[in-house]
Amino acid sequence: MLKTLLNSSILFTASLLLPINQVSAAEVNQLDETLVKVESRSKTERQKAISIGLRDIVLKNSGAQASLSHPSVQAKVKNPSSLLRQYGYQEIDGELFLQVNFDHQRIIKLLREAQLPVWGKQRPLTLIWLAEEDAVDRQIVNDASMLDSRELFQSASNSNGVPLLFPIMDLDDNMMVSINDIRGMFVDQVALASQRYQADYFVMASIDTRGENVKYNFSLYPKANEDDVLASLTSKHGTASDVDNAVNDILTAVSEYYISKYAIVDTGAALDSNVTFVDITEMKQLVEIEEYFKQLTAVKSVQLTQLHGTSATFRLDLFGTEEDLYRLMKLEPRVNVLESNLPVSIPTDGFDSLPEIGESQGPEYRWRG
């Protein structure tokens, strides 16, 4: 079953190495559909599967396990019909599944009204350096590996909406990284090897299947330049009953860190910001930028407020803070920041009160669409 599900997974192929310093975040699609295993085509089984599917979709769009405990979400899980768009049956490897599609906008509305985090489709790409040890062998799991752990990471990646990448472990990788580097958490060497991969973060993890329980250990780090001093962003070690649970523990912890940075909760406050793009030469660029902002989870509404030469300024009404907005914009490959000065909110009382041209209006960007 896992091998079949790989076809729709969001785990990326490491053999496609892109130029260094290119933005590398990944777009996660199919945030409104899921597959649920069923025993039969009976109405009872179908209703149960639709409720399970809604839980999966809420988790994928919010990221937070706590969202499943919210009374509003629990009420919809018990009666999900108002959120359901369509369903159909599929047979995969001799097993029966129900494919369930939900109304994405209504899912987001449910999360917003419950003041739960909303995680957009643009998400960080994570490189996994995994050392696995069993009674027979010790090895670094690579992009082409057929080990169960890689397939389990791929399945968990799909379930959690966390795009992953494994190293190819070619001659270059093997010259730079040993299994002891990963097991010993020697981050400098692994960080150096990670620079060739277009990932926003990398994980150093080990899984030991010797003994009755599976032991695991991991740390998450940001991608860094050669001279950067790296500190772990989040880490965990423990035991699990099997490799599947160990992988889920690791991916859940990584996901929780990303949610704290990239999932947006509606603050209820009236917040706005302005963003200026330069080198605008075609109308289609303005359309693309506006459409991009409309799908950002930090943005309530967007309005083009100023055109001056080849510069365009957009005013954004926000769900979260300006810091939330700029963190999300850093994940977009088509957005290139030109300045690093802190943003300044523009007035909200109309065009007549807009800042004069040349006045500081925050960072400027170039659209690379």
N, C-alpha and C positions, 0 to 999 in steps of 0.2 A: 504493500500500500504506500509506504513512504516514497519508494522510487517513483511511483506514479504521480504522487503529489509534487515531486520536484519540478514538474513541468510548469506549475503555476507559482513556484516559490519566488521569494525576493532575495534569495542568496545569490550574490554576484559571482561572475567568473573572473578569477584572479589573473588568468592568462592575458586579459586585455588591459595591459598597462598603459596609462595615459601620461601625457607630458607632466613632469613634476610642476607643482604649484597651481595646476588647474583645479578649480573648485570641484568637489567630489561627492557632494551629497546625492542621495538617491530619491527618486519619486516612487512612492508606494501607491499602487492603484488597487482596485477591487476592495476598497474599504467598506463597501456596502453588501458584500456577498461572502458566503462561507459554505463549507461542506460539513454535514453532520451524519455520522454513521447511524443507520437504522436497521432494525431487525426485520421489518416488514413494511408493506405499504398501507397498513391500517391507519385509520383516522387518529387513534390514540397515539401511535408511534409518531405520526406526522406532527401532531400538536406538540408533543414533547420535544421533537427535534427542532421545531421552529423557535421554541422558548430557549433551547440551548444555543441555537444559532444567534438569537438576539443578544445573549450574554457575550458570545464571541465577538460580535460586531461592536457592542458597547466597549468592550475591553480594547479592541483594536483601535477605536477612534478616540478613546480617552487615555488608554495606557495604564490607568490607575486601578489596581485591584479593588480599592475602596469604593469605586464607582458602582460596583455590583451590589453593594450593601445599601445604597441610597433608596429610600422609600419610593421615589418616583420611578426609578429604574426597575425595582422589584415589582411594582405594579404593572409596568409594561411587559416584563418577562412573563408574568402570569396571564396577561391578555395582550399578546403582541400584534393582533390583527390590524390595528390602525397604522402600524409601521411597516407591514409586509407589502412588498410589491409583487413578487412572484416566487414560485418554487417549482422544482422538478427533480425527478429521480435520475441517478447515475449508478451504473455498475462499474466498480473499479477493482481489478484483481479478484473478481468473484464475490466482492462485498457490495452491499447496497448502501448508497448515500443519498441524502436529500440536499440538493443545492438550494439555498435560500437567499433571496435578494430583498434587501430592505430599502426604504426611502432614505437616502443619505441626508437630505436636508432636515427631515423630521428627527433623525437620530441626533444631528447636531443641535437642533432646537431643544430636544429632551435634555441633552447635556448642559446647554447654556442655562436653561430655566432652573436646572438643579444646581447651578453654580459649580459644575464639575469641570475638570480640565478637558480641553479639546486639542487633540494632536493632529496637525495637518499632514498632508501627503508628502511634503518635502521633509525628509528625515536624514539624520547623520548616517554615513556609511562606516561600518566598524570592521576592522581587520582582526581576525582571530588567530593568535599564535597559541596553539594547543599542543601540549606535551601529554601523551597518553602512555600509561604503563600497565601491563598485565603480567601474568605469570610467565609469559614467553618472551615478550619484546617491549622495548621502549622506543617511541617514535614521535616525530612531529607530524601532526595531521595536516595534509596538504590539500590543495584544490582538487586534485584528481583522486583523492583517497576514497576507498570503498568501505571504510570503517563505519560501524553503526553510529559512532559518536558524530561523525560529520553529517550523516543523514538526520540524526536527531536535532542537531543544531539547525539544519535547514528547515525541518518541520516547525521547530520553536520560533525560528525567524519569521516564518509565514504567519503563525498564530499570533505573535506579539507585534507584528508590523515593524520589526527591527532589521533593516537590511544588513547583511553580513558578507564578508569576503575572507577567503582563506589564502595564505601564501602559496605560491606555486612550488616553492622549495627546489628551484633550479640551482645551478652551480653558484650563482651569486648569493642566493639565500643561504645555502649550506656553508659557504665560506664565511659568512658573517654571523650566523645564529646556530648555536648548538642546543640540544635538548636540555643541557645543564643551565644554559642562559635563561631559558624559559622557566624551568623548575626552580632555579635560584633567584628569579625575579631580578636579573641583571638588566635593568631597563635601558641603560644607555646604548648598549649594543643592539638591542631589539628595536629601539626607537630609530637608530640609524638605518637599520634594514627596512623599516617601515616607510621610509621617505619615498621609496620608488613606487609605492602603492597609493592610489588615489582614495584614501580613507581619511575621514575626519578624526577618528579615534582608533586606538588599537587596544586589544585585550591580551594579556599574558595569563594563560590558564594551564592548570595541570589536573589530570584525572587519573587516579590510581585505583584499578579494579581488583587488586590483590586483597584477599581477606573477605570477610562476610559482608562488609559495607564498602561502598565506593567513597573514597576520599577525594575532595576537590579543593582547589584554591585558585583565585583569580584576582587580578587588578586591572582597572581601566585607566588609560592614559590618553591625553590629547595628542594628536599628531604635532610634532615639534620640529623646529630647525636644529641644526647641528649643535649650536652653542646653548640651547635652552636647557634649563635644569627642570627635570620633570618630577612631579609629585603625583601620587595616585589620586584619582578623582573619587573612586569608590572601590572597595575590595571586600572579599568575603572568603572564608574557608570553613569547611564543615564536612559532614558525611551525609550520604544519601543511600536509599535502599538499592538503587540501580543507577545506571548511566543516564537513563531518561530523566530521572528526577534531579540528578546532578546538573545536567544541561539546562533544565528548566530553572533551577535555582540561579545559575549564572546569568541566563538571559533575562530573568525577571529583575535581578539587581541592576543589570545594565539598563534595562528599559526604565526602571524607576528613576535612575539618574537623568536620562534624557527627558523624561516627563517633567522633572523639576526645572529643566532649562527651556524646553521647547513647547510644552503643552500649556495652553493659555486658558486661564479662568477669567470669566467676566467679573471685573471689579465693581461694576455698577457705577463707576465714576465717569464723569464727562471728560474724557481725555482725548487730545488730538495732537497731531504732529504734521509737519510738512517735510516732504522729500523732493529733492531737485535732481533731475537727470539732465546731463549735458550731451552735446553732440547728437541731438535729435534732428534727423534730416528727412524722415518719412512719417506720414500719418499713421502707418501701420505700427510704428514703434510706440506711439501714444496709446493705441488700442491694446497692444500686447501688454504694456505696463499696467494699464488700468485693469485688464483681465487678470493679470498676475496678482495685483493687490486684492481684488475681489475674492480670490480663493484663499488668501492668507487667514489663518485662524485668529490672528491678532487684530484684524481690521473689520470694523463694522460697516464702514462705507468709505468710498473714495471719490474725490472730485478734483478735476484739473482746474487749478485756480490761476495759473499764470503761464504765459508763453512770452519769452523774450529771446529773440534770435534763435539759437539752437538749444536753448534751455527751457525745460518745462518743470513746473512745480505742482505737486499734487498735495492736497490736504487729506489727511486720513483721520477718521474717527476710530478710536481704538477700543478694543475689549480689555487689553492689558496695558502695560506701560511702554514707553518708548524703547526701553532696554529690551523688552520682549520682542518688539518689532525688529530691532536691528539684529538680534540674534537669529531670527528667522531669515532675514534678508541675506545674512552671511551664508546660508545654506543653498541659496539659489545660484546656479552656475551662470545665469544670464545677467546677474547683477555684479558690477565691479565698483567697489567703493574708491573714491578719489581723494577724500579727506577724512581725517580721524577726529576732527573737533566735535564736541558734544552738540547734540541737536537742541534747537530752540523752538518751542511751540509758537505757531502763528496765531494771531487774533482770530476770533470766531464770529465777528460782526460784519462780515462781508468783504467784497473786493476793495472797497475804498480804504480799508485799514490794513491792507497788505503791506509788508515791509518794502522799503525802497530797494530797487535793484542794487546789488552790491553789498547790502546789509547781510550780516551773518544769519543764515537760515539752516544751519546744521550741515551735515556731510553731504557731499555731492556724489552722484553715481553716474555710471555709464551703462547703458543697456546693450547687452551683447546678443540680442535675439536675432 
